[in-house]
Amino acid sequence: MKTLTLAALLGATALTAPAKAQTAPSAADIQALKAQIDALQAKVTELEAQMQASKATAAAASAAPAAQAPVKTAEASAPSWKGAPQFEDKAKGFSFKPTGFFQFDTGYVGNPDDAIATTNLGYRTRARRIVLGAQGSLPGGFGYKAEFNFANGEVGYEDVILTWQGKGSPLLVTLGNQFPLSGLDAVTSSKLGTVLERDQATDAFGFARRIGASMGLVDPKDRYTLTAGIFQGPINNSFSDNQWQASIRGTFAPWIGDNGRLHLGANYQHRENATTMTPQARYRARPFTQLTDVRFVDTGTLNVRGDDILGVELAGIFGPFHFASEARKLWTDGYSPSTGNTGAGQVLESAPDFFQGYVEAGFFFTGDTRAYKAGKWDRVKVSNPVDKGGIGAIQLNARLDYLDLSDRFASDLVPAPILINGGQQTGYEMSLIWNPVDYLRFLLQYSHIEVEGGPQAATVVPVSTRPVDQRSYGTDSVALRAQIEF
C-alpha cells in the first residue's frame, strides 16, 4: 500500500516538476528529490495512523450497546429481599416468593390446686407452627398463596388460595381455603398478634379456615373493606360433610390527625352443621396457650342445627400506642336435649347463647408503631434494628379476655330450666415482645386465669355450698415464644 502511494506521489511530482530537457540530474537535484520522498512517506504513515484510530473508534461505538445489554438483563432479574428472595418480572406480571414461619413455645400452665388428674399441665415445650409455602402473582391481576403446617407430625392446611384483583380496582375475589371473615383478631395472621393465641372466640367458637369463595371491596387508599363469602368445611373434609357457612364483614379506618387512625368493624356469620348425622357442635377453649390440651371451659357436645354470630370491632393506633377490642354474641339454633350418647330429643323453642369479648392496649418503648392494612393488623417495621446499632422494637401489651359458655334457660316443653355448664373463663394477660430485626420475634407472656363453673369446677372445688356452675378457681401460666418468618 505504501509503495503504490509513493509511486503515485512521485508520478504527480514528476508531472509538476519543471522540465529540464536533455539535462542529467545533478547531485543536488537527487538530494532534493530524496528529501521530498522522505517527507511524503512520513505523511502517508501519519494518514494511515489516523485511519486506524477512526476504525477503532467506530468499532467501539457499534459494540457498546451489546456490551451493556447483559448488565440490564441481570439487574431486571435480580431478586429483591422480603424476608426471603422474591423473584419478579414487573413488565410481564409474574412474581414468586417462598414463604413460611416457625414458632416454638415453651412454658408452664398451672394445675389448679393440683386437683385435675392429668399429665398435660405443668411444663411443656412444643413446635406451635412449622409453616412452609409460596406466594406470587400471575399476569392479569391474579395471585396465589399456598402454605402448609408441618407441626405435630402431620400436614395441616393454612391459606391455599387463588385471588384476582384488577390493577387499581377495589374488587378482590378469593377462592380456596381461607379464614371466613370472623373478626379483627381472627383474620390477622397468627405471627402478628400481641399475645400467644388469638382471642378466646377463635378457639371456643371454632373460627378456622374453610374452603369457599369470597368477594369484597378493598379500597386502594386503605380506608374501607366490605367482603362477603360462602364456605363449606375444612379443605380436607369428606364428601359426606355438608356443613356450610355464610359470612360478611365490613371495616372503616379513618385517619385521625397526622399519626392517628381508628378501626371500626362489624361481622356476621351464619353456620349450618352437617346433617349426615345428628347436627352437633362443641364450644370450648384452652387457657390462653396451646401448651396444654386441657380445657377449663367446655360445653360438651350440643345437639344444634347451627348458630349465628354477630361481632363488633373497635381499634386505634396513635404513634407508639394502640388499643383493640371486640365483642361477639353466639346464638345456637335448633337445640334439643340429648336422649342418648348420640341421639337427640325434641327440638325446643329456646336454645343456649354464649358471649366473648376482649380489650387490649399496647405501647412501643422504642417509638415504633403497630402496622395496619386492609382491615387487619400488619407486620411491624423495625425502625432501629440491632444490625444497624439499635435495640430493635420493644412492645408491652395488656389484654383482658372474657368468655361465657354457660347458659340457663327455660322451655315450655321441659319442666325445669336447662343448664349448659360450659363455664366462664377470664384471662388477664401481659406480654412483652422484642423484634430485634424485621421477621424475627420473641414473645414472653404471663396469664392469670379465673374460671367459674365448667366441667372441672366440681373436681377443683369439691366441697362448696354453691351450685357447681358458680364455683370459682384460678391458676396461672407463663410462656415464651421464639418466631422467625420469611
SVG drawing of the C-alpha trace seen along z (x, -y; Angstrom):
<svg xmlns="http://www.w3.org/2000/svg" viewBox="-95 -24 121 67">
<polyline fill="none" stroke="black" stroke-width="0.4" points="0.0,0.0 2.8,-2.3 4.7,-1.5 1.7,-2.3 1.0,-5.5 4.6,-6.6 4.6,-5.8 1.6,-7.9 3.0,-10.8 6.3,-10.6 4.4,-10.5 2.5,-13.6 5.7,-15.3 7.3,-14.4 4.4,-15.9 4.5,-19.1 8.3,-19.5 9.9,-21.9 11.2,-20.1 15.0,-20.1 15.3,-18.7 18.3,-16.6 20.0,-17.5 21.3,-14.9 20.1,-15.4 22.8,-16.8 23.6,-15.6 21.7,-18.5 18.6,-17.5 18.8,-13.9 19.2,-15.0 16.2,-17.3 14.1,-14.5 15.1,-12.2 14.0,-14.7 10.6,-15.0 10.2,-11.3 11.0,-11.1 8.5,-13.8 5.8,-12.1 6.5,-8.8 6.1,-10.4 2.8,-12.0 1.5,-8.6 2.4,-7.0 0.5,-9.7 -2.6,-9.3 -2.6,-5.5 -2.4,-6.0 -5.4,-8.4 -7.4,-5.9 -6.7,-3.0 -7.8,-5.2 -11.0,-6.1 -11.8,-2.4 -11.2,-1.5 -13.5,-4.3 -16.3,-3.2 -15.9,0.4 -16.1,-0.5 -19.2,-2.6 -21.0,0.2 -20.1,2.7 -21.2,0.6 -25.0,1.4 -24.3,5.2 -21.9,5.0 -24.4,3.1 -27.4,5.4 -26.4,8.2 -25.9,5.8 -29.5,4.5 -30.9,8.0 -29.1,9.1 -30.5,6.1 -34.1,6.8 -33.9,10.5 -32.1,10.0 -34.4,11.0 -35.4,8.5 -35.4,9.5 -38.6,9.5 -37.6,12.0 -36.9,14.4 -35.9,13.8 -38.7,12.6 -38.4,13.1 -40.3,10.7 -40.9,9.7 -43.0,6.5 -43.3,6.0 -45.0,9.4 -46.8,9.6 -45.0,12.7 -43.6,13.0 -42.7,15.8 -41.6,15.9 -41.1,18.8 -42.9,18.1 -43.1,19.7 -42.7,19.2 -41.6,21.3 -43.0,20.8 -41.5,22.6 -43.3,22.3 -42.1,23.3 -43.7,22.6 -45.8,23.6 -49.6,24.0 -50.6,24.4 -52.8,27.2 -55.5,25.6 -54.8,26.9 -53.3,29.9 -56.8,31.3 -57.1,32.3 -55.7,35.8 -53.7,35.1 -50.2,35.1 -50.9,32.3 -50.5,29.5 -47.1,28.2 -44.0,27.5 -44.3,28.1 -42.3,27.3 -43.7,27.7 -43.5,26.6 -46.6,24.5 -46.4,24.0 -43.9,25.0 -45.4,23.4 -43.9,23.6 -45.3,22.4 -45.1,20.0 -47.0,17.0 -46.8,14.8 -48.7,13.2 -49.7,14.0 -50.5,11.7 -53.9,10.2 -54.2,9.4 -54.2,13.0 -52.3,14.1 -51.8,17.3 -50.7,18.5 -50.3,22.0 -49.0,22.7 -48.9,26.0 -48.3,26.6 -46.0,29.5 -46.2,29.2 -47.4,32.2 -46.1,34.7 -48.9,34.2 -49.7,31.8 -52.3,29.1 -53.6,26.7 -53.2,22.9 -54.1,20.4 -54.4,22.2 -56.0,19.6 -56.2,18.1 -57.0,14.4 -57.9,11.8 -57.8,8.0 -57.5,5.7 -54.9,3.0 -56.3,0.0 -59.6,1.8 -61.1,2.3 -62.7,5.6 -61.0,8.6 -62.1,12.2 -60.6,15.0 -61.1,18.8 -59.8,21.6 -59.0,22.4 -59.3,19.1 -60.5,17.6 -64.2,16.8 -64.4,13.2 -64.5,13.8 -63.2,10.5 -60.1,8.4 -58.1,10.9 -59.1,13.9 -58.3,12.6 -54.9,11.2 -52.1,13.6 -51.1,15.6 -47.5,14.4 -48.5,10.8 -50.6,10.9 -49.7,9.3 -50.4,12.4 -49.6,16.1 -53.1,17.1 -55.9,15.2 -58.9,14.2 -60.9,16.9 -63.7,16.8 -61.4,18.1 -60.9,21.3 -64.3,21.5 -66.5,20.7 -64.4,22.7 -63.1,20.0 -61.0,21.9 -60.2,21.9 -62.8,23.3 -62.8,23.9 -65.0,21.4 -65.2,18.2 -65.4,14.5 -65.8,11.3 -65.1,7.9 -64.2,4.3 -60.8,3.3 -60.2,-0.4 -56.9,-1.1 -56.4,-4.1 -56.9,-1.7 -60.0,-3.4 -62.6,-0.6 -63.3,3.0 -66.6,4.8 -66.4,8.6 -68.9,11.4 -68.4,15.1 -69.8,18.6 -67.9,21.6 -68.2,25.3 -66.0,27.2 -62.2,27.5 -60.4,28.3 -59.8,31.9 -63.4,32.7 -65.1,35.8 -67.7,35.8 -70.4,36.6 -69.8,33.5 -72.5,30.9 -71.8,28.2 -71.7,24.7 -71.3,21.1 -72.2,17.6 -70.3,14.6 -70.0,10.8 -67.6,8.3 -67.1,4.6 -64.4,2.2 -63.8,-1.6 -60.5,-3.1 -60.3,-6.9 -57.1,-8.8 -57.1,-10.9 -54.6,-13.8 -51.1,-13.1 -50.3,-9.8 -53.7,-8.5 -56.0,-6.0 -59.3,-4.3 -60.6,-0.9 -64.4,-0.3 -65.8,3.0 -68.6,5.5 -69.1,9.1 -71.8,11.6 -71.8,15.4 -74.5,18.0 -73.4,21.6 -75.2,24.9 -73.8,28.1 -73.5,31.3 -76.8,33.3 -75.3,36.6 -75.7,37.4 -77.4,35.6 -76.3,32.0 -73.8,31.2 -71.4,28.6 -69.0,28.2 -67.8,24.9 -64.6,24.9 -61.3,23.0 -57.8,23.6 -56.3,21.4 -54.6,18.8 -51.9,21.2 -51.7,24.4 -49.0,25.9 -51.9,27.9 -55.0,29.6 -56.9,29.3 -60.0,27.1 -61.3,25.5 -64.4,24.3 -66.3,26.7 -70.0,27.1 -69.6,30.7 -71.3,31.8 -74.6,30.0 -77.3,31.1 -77.8,28.0 -78.5,27.4 -76.2,24.4 -75.5,21.0 -75.4,17.3 -72.6,15.0 -72.6,11.2 -69.4,9.3 -68.3,5.7 -64.7,4.3 -63.1,1.1 -59.3,0.4 -56.9,-2.6 -53.3,-3.5 -51.7,-6.7 -48.0,-6.6 -46.4,-4.0 -49.8,-3.4 -52.6,-1.1 -55.8,0.3 -58.2,3.0 -61.5,4.5 -64.1,6.9 -67.3,8.4 -69.4,11.3 -72.7,13.0 -73.4,16.5 -76.9,17.9 -77.4,21.6 -80.2,22.8 -82.5,25.9 -81.3,27.1 -82.6,30.5 -81.6,32.2 -79.8,35.5 -81.7,38.7 -78.6,40.9 -74.9,40.8 -75.5,39.5 -79.3,39.1 -81.4,36.0 -84.7,35.4 -87.4,32.9 -86.2,29.6 -87.0,26.8 -88.3,23.4 -85.3,22.0 -81.6,22.5 -78.4,21.5 -76.4,18.5 -72.8,17.5 -70.6,14.4 -67.0,13.4 -65.2,10.1 -61.7,8.6 -60.0,5.3 -56.2,4.7 -53.7,1.9 -50.1,1.8 -47.1,-0.6 -43.8,-0.6 -40.9,-1.9 -38.7,-2.3 -41.0,-4.7 -42.2,-2.1 -45.9,-1.8 -48.2,1.0 -48.9,1.6 -52.4,1.8 -53.6,2.7 -56.8,3.7 -58.9,4.2 -56.3,6.2 -53.0,5.8 -49.9,5.9 -46.2,6.5 -44.3,4.0 -41.4,2.3 -38.5,2.1 -37.2,-1.4 -33.9,-0.8 -32.8,2.8 -29.9,4.3 -27.9,4.8 -27.8,1.0 -26.7,0.5 -30.2,0.2 -32.1,2.3 -35.0,3.4 -38.6,2.8 -39.8,3.4 -43.6,3.5 -45.6,4.1 -49.2,5.3 -52.1,6.0 -55.3,7.8 -58.5,8.7 -60.3,11.6 -63.7,12.9 -65.6,15.9 -69.0,17.1 -70.0,20.6 -72.7,21.1 -76.4,20.5 -79.6,21.4 -82.8,21.1 -86.4,22.3 -88.6,24.1 -92.3,24.8 -91.6,28.3 -89.5,29.3 -90.5,28.9 -87.2,27.4 -84.8,24.8 -82.0,26.3 -78.4,25.6 -75.5,25.6 -72.5,25.5 -69.7,24.7 -68.1,22.2 -66.8,18.7 -63.1,18.0 -61.4,14.7 -57.8,14.1 -55.6,11.2 -52.7,11.3 -49.4,9.4 -46.9,9.8 -43.5,8.3 -42.4,8.5 -39.0,7.9 -38.3,7.7 -34.5,7.3 -34.9,7.1 -37.7,7.5 -39.1,11.1 -37.7,12.2 -39.7,12.0 -39.5,13.2 -42.7,13.0 -43.0,13.5 -46.5,13.8 -47.9,14.1 -51.6,15.0 -53.7,15.2 -56.8,17.3 -60.1,17.1 -62.7,19.8 -66.3,20.0 -68.2,23.3 -67.3,25.5 -66.5,29.2 -63.6,29.0 -65.3,27.0 -66.7,29.9 -63.2,31.5 -61.2,28.4 -63.8,27.2 -65.4,30.5 -66.8,29.1 -69.0,26.0 -72.5,24.8 -72.6,23.0 -74.1,24.6 -71.4,26.3 -71.8,23.6 -70.9,20.9 -67.8,22.5 -64.7,20.4 -61.0,21.2 -57.8,19.7 -54.4,20.6 -51.5,19.0 -49.4,19.7 -46.2,18.3 -44.8,19.0 -42.1,17.9 -42.3,18.0 -39.4,17.7 -40.5,17.0 -38.9,16.5 -40.7,15.8 -39.8,15.3"/>
</svg>
